[in-house]
Amino acid sequence: MSVATAKKINPEDYILSVLSPEERLDAAFKVAKEAFKTTKLTMKDVDNAVKAVRRKAYEKKR
């Protein structure tokens, strides 16, 4: 009898692998919003940056 060895899977890698590129981008922006909460940037600054990056990312697909 052979013993099957279980491969350890990094949860973050698994989550990223099952998300679409758009979902990954959304997740990255949510993380960025949390990271920048304690900075002097306003949420409007962050939202404007997010919109600009999304526009660029989605324009390439069309």
C-alpha positions, 0 to 999 in steps of 0.5 A: 500500500502506498501512502498518499502525501497531502500537499499543503496549500496556502489559503491565499494562493488558493483564493487568488487562483479561483478569483477572476481577474476582476475579482482579484482587482476588487480584492486588491482595492479593498485591501488598499482601502484598509491600508490607507485608512490611517493616512492623510489621503481621503477616501475620495482620493483612494476612490478616484485612484481606484476608478482610474486604475479600473478604467485602465485595466478594463479598457485593455480588455475591450 
